[in-house]
Every structure is written in structure tokens, then in C-alpha cells.
Amino acid sequence: MQGWIKLHRQIQDHWLYKEKRIFSKYEAWIDLLMMASHKDTKFIHGNELIELEKGSFVTSEIKLMERWKWGKSKLRSFLGILEKDGMIIKKSDCKKTIITICKYWFYHDSETANRPQTDYEQTTERPLVDTIKNVENEKNDREDINTSCRKTKTYDDESVPFQLSLRLLHNIRKNNETFREPDLQKWSNDIRLMMERDNRTEDQIRYLIDWCQQDSFWKANILSPSKLRKQYDQLVSKVKSEKQRKRNSLHDIPKKRPEHWSERKPLTKEELSRIEELEAEMPF
């Protein structure tokens, strides 16, 4: 089956779409397409000027979790699969997540949607060989979508893999000023493989880069992204065990409040919401 249908964003206001439910992966993908901006735009987000290209939008993990009724692990796994398949690019920091739909024009082609009825009539009369060519072209377009975000031989200074490579180098040189100059392009490629093939997020890699270079043992053993990639699971296990040990140590703190302390005030809705956002953005 070929051809286009118009799906207006106002469908999100329809009572069928508003039904409270757990989204399927297909519904979540369609939702991402509808949330993407149809043109380049800029706006203020807090104290930051955000410039978005066509096919991008700003969100957060907690917003998507509430919107789709998903848990954190399911959401991160799904977004990781989309990144690995070259369908989206996700950039996150402590305040926001920017998602860009790769080859957005493929899903949002107004010219194709507005072709006259006569074009359809002419198309139906074309010979079978044209139909075969169209099928092949659509297949090539899909392959182009899947590979367009991955066919990069070099990494510019602003790319996420390059910036993470620089971060690792900077942290290593805090411990060893004479550390040799590495091949940052190779390092960047190793970081990309961690993100695309291993389904590691930018925040998780950044966190481990900082953590490993502060650990007395691992700072001497993690001296490249390839080593970080190889020891990733072991590092995560170490991080989690340290966090658990700190939680257990809290039980030793006296629970009784001194008499001169004022009564504790309950948290406001805004404070609770902020705590939930911070917990959702934690890499591990």
C-alpha cells in the first residue's frame, strides 16, 4: 500500500487520543513525530535561548514517562533503540532533552500531500516497471533514513562523541599532566559505538568518565574510551554498590531531632515535582 494521508496534530485533542492508556511503541513513535516542530524556531527555556531546527523538540524523560505511562527503564530502552536505528538523535542535560527526528522531511512532505487528483489518476495508469521502481525507491529512502545519522567519518568539535572524548582527556590530565595526545577522532568513534551499539546515553557516559577518574583504582586503568567501553558494566556495578553503601550508612544517623530544631515543613508540590525530575534524569 502506497501514498499519503494527512494526520493533523489536532488529532491529539480528540477524545480517542486522550484516552488514558499505556502507549505502544508504535503510538510513542507517532507521538514523537507529532511533537516535532514543522519549521526552524527559537524560544526562551528558563534563562537559555533554544534554537531548534525543523523536526526537533524539547522535552524531558519525566514528561514522556507521564505522557506514555511508561517507566524510566522502558523509556530509555526505547529511545536508545530509536537512536541505534538512526531514527532520532537525543541530546540531554540536567534541564532538558532535545529530540531530533532524522530525515523529518520524509514524514512531513507538504508538496506530496497537496498533489492534485489528476496526478493519482496518471499514476494508476503507469506501467508495472514504474511501480517496481517506486518500491525500490521507497526501500532506498528507508535505508537512507536508517543510515543518515551514522555515516559520519569525522567528528566536529561540537559533536557529542567529540565533546565526551575531550572530557575524558581533560579528566585524565588532571591526574597525569604528561598524558600523550590521543587520536580524538578514534576516541570519538569509540564513544559513538558505545551510544549506538551498546545503548549507552550521553549522561551515563559523562557520569562514568567523571567517576572513574576520581577513583583511586580505575583512574589508572581507564585511559581511553575503548577501555571505558570494555569495563562499562563493571564500572556501573561499582557505582551502584557505592551508592547502596552510602544509603546503608544513613541508618546509623540518629533519628531523634534536637529539641531546639523547629518542626520540619512538608514539601510543596513544586519541590516534589523537582525531586522527581532530578531522579528521572539520574544516569543510574
Secondary structure, DSSP 4 states (H G I P E B T S, - for coil): --------GGGGGSTTTTS--PPPHHHHHHHHHHHS-SS-EEEEETTEEEEE-TTEEEE-HHHHHHHHT--HHHHHHHHHHHHHTTSEEEEE-SS-EEEEETTHHHH--HHHHT--HHHHHHHHTS-HHHHHHHHHHHHHHHHHHHHHTT--SS--TTSHHHHHHHHHHHHHHHH-TTPPPP-HHHHHHHHHHHHHTS---HHHHHHHHHHHTTSTTGGGT--SHHHHHHTHHHHHHHHHHHHHHHHHHGGGS--SPPTTSPPPPPPPHHHHHHHHHHHHH---
